[in-house]
């Protein structure tokens, strides 16, 4: 064929160039495929895609770093993009219940922001695949196409060419559309998408470009959904590429034989590479289908690691002119894997010649903060802003349980905050304990130095369960770089058993505990102190990962932390970080951004923690951490609300049971009805209510944030807030959670519920007595000149006394002496609080679950005391003053009525060790053999923590809309919401946040209309 010139007529130029009919079959097909290759100028479409992507990435990075997303336009954008939706088929809940099927979460759509991003990528890819001419004349540019002739869809011209140079016979004109040009162009865009698809899946910077601190800092937890759909888009374009070229090879025939070109294509090496790549890609697509991936995740993972590089290599060999896209994707994938593997070796101690063992706790540790004496070797020293913190005598330890922090106390606030017990495992090993709700708590100290941000997750591997696969779990602890002890580096994970690996972990730990085996034989356990309970397992971690590192918590005036079920791990990590910052710690030494109380730019003034949980007994998962957070930051700066959804207030016909009996003993048959499915309210209208029933009604009615309407049935036939039938399990249970009760667990749930009810009743009595005493003091002081008791009495109600924490290693710790509130903080009595417990609530505010002053007093002090000194040093109101008699009578009332002495922690603990309690933990036939050795051990401190936190646990479902609206009205500026839980809870919170975002408020200067969401949602 004669070469065409630019001046040639467009109608004379064919869209299907001819190929010389060489006698050799391989030579013919080689020449044919060489002629049908896109020109260099035609690759401009792939460059346009990446130029546009870079511009968008830089734009959103500037918005992130310049804090421009909180303005009026940002609020308009966030109000729409933050939403996500769930869907459930009508009557599916009733059908599943009738068939005895386990509860399943509704189908969850991604957020509008993710959908918008995917739509933009798909539209851009399809536009660049089909818009404009496919084949651009060689040497031309996109902006000068009119200077070159265009081809028409004429028949194939059969002309003879010189066989020496195949490339000379490529078209030198622009071709608009043809089967081969469309096939080449779709293949080109598929190649250009390879690096983007890999970038969406990478976890670790610097290879994970989107997670770089200088850019948007978004990790794979937010990008995995885009990775999946970008891969499907690549597969779609590849299918089109194969289809278009199949048509082309079928319509083209060799002149000498009359056979279609497809027959000869199989002799071409690069054609074989193409089909190998397409076969690997098809296998990847089939294995990534959700049911197959969930059922055979380990096989999916191994084949994914094998097939991805094979697909990229075969694709590159198939078409070398544009193989740099494949090599770029493969380089990113291999580089990130190498980087992670090197970091994994260092983190898990493979580069270290020695490992430090856990030490036995010392009696010289500050009371209430176990683990301060334990030393774990670290390659890096702790970081201090000034001189290292000094540990004052134990009498001064109350200084770091006070908010705002007391400047005269040098001890770091919150040391050992994340540790539920006083044992730190040896580096490289996990200390595993069994908790109610088929839950395992792991505590790991890595041999290599490791830091993480609050809310980030790790990939965990336990070789005794599976040697090669890893599984993601969120750390429920924080990294304290200033803590010179080992407890500042402990990773705590709360893992609820479902199926697969988590069930294997549960069974392994239960079997070891039942056999009395503290570690696995064959694992090189260093010389160290063994834990008093639980077992040690070799464990490796990979991480940290997670987009929560981009959060600037200090920029918000109020933070609402919402968690559902085992999603409390994320919430606990964020809560501890916020509490430590409120106590005066610098966030940059805690894994977050720089800032803390008293530092410029720190705005946080209130934190509200809301946890939806299935059973009362599940509060043990994090009772110790919550108790210490409440010791660190008092109310109203910190409000903790726990809502238990599987318990209803039921009337008790018999005498009231003994109070404060936290027990794991098997529940008697007569008491099991208290935990059965609730009956409709109309069915109980004719029954007389007992005192217990009235008490339950009171504690539910006094809080407008509790919703008990769902007790009238198991599931709703009407559409709920999410637009479909809702079930309370949607807010607390992840897919696969097992709610079956273990022996003794029902009794434990009931005991925790009664403990909380008793403590709330005592708190109300103390509150009423204190208010009465305040009124008496005020009236009596009017008879004296110069007396000013108003401020001090108001302070008594508004601020709770911070008492020294309990030293569980001291046998006399449960008998703490009476404390004079005026002696603890004498300076605090002179300054009235801006918000007191008796401040009338606003119409939009919710009543606090527990009054601030008495609750703090009862929580910080030991529950084992029978009396308390609540007197105040008031001028003119001494022992001989007019209020002396009234004060004595009131003190007697407090001693007699408000403090009903509970059992000691040790006596309660003895009821937790029933040998039948966890017999069902051991799988299969091993139950009978280890039945006598199987038991659940808890120390006095954790039992006490469970009882104290139980005061904040209420039956019912929270009215999250009221809670969020209340916090927005209370806030002094922008609000942040941290959420982690089932997809239904995440969707509900997103809907409520979108409702509360108010761009008009922001335009008027009221930043309460700005609400930022930080959520954790990842699925592997």
PyMOL commands that set and color helices and strands:
alter all, ss='L'
color gray80, all
select helices_A, chain A and resi 10-12+25-35+40-65+72-81+92-98+112-130+142-147+166-169+179-201+209-211+220-251+261-265+269-287+290-295+297-318+320-322+324-347+394-401+486-489+501-515+547-550+553-555+565-582+587-589+616-621+623-632+669-675+681-684+691-701+709-712+728-731+745-781+790-798+821-824+826-830+852-860+884-898+905-912+919-921+926-933+940-950+960-970+983-996+999-1003+1007-1009
alter helices_A, ss='H'
color red, helices_A
select strands_A, chain A and resi 84-87+107-111+150-151+174-175+429-435+439-444+457-461+471-474+491-496+535-538+540-545+558-564+606-613+638-644+706-707+953-955+957-958+975-980+1011-1015
alter strands_A, ss='S'
color yellow, strands_A
deselect
rebuild
show_as cartoon
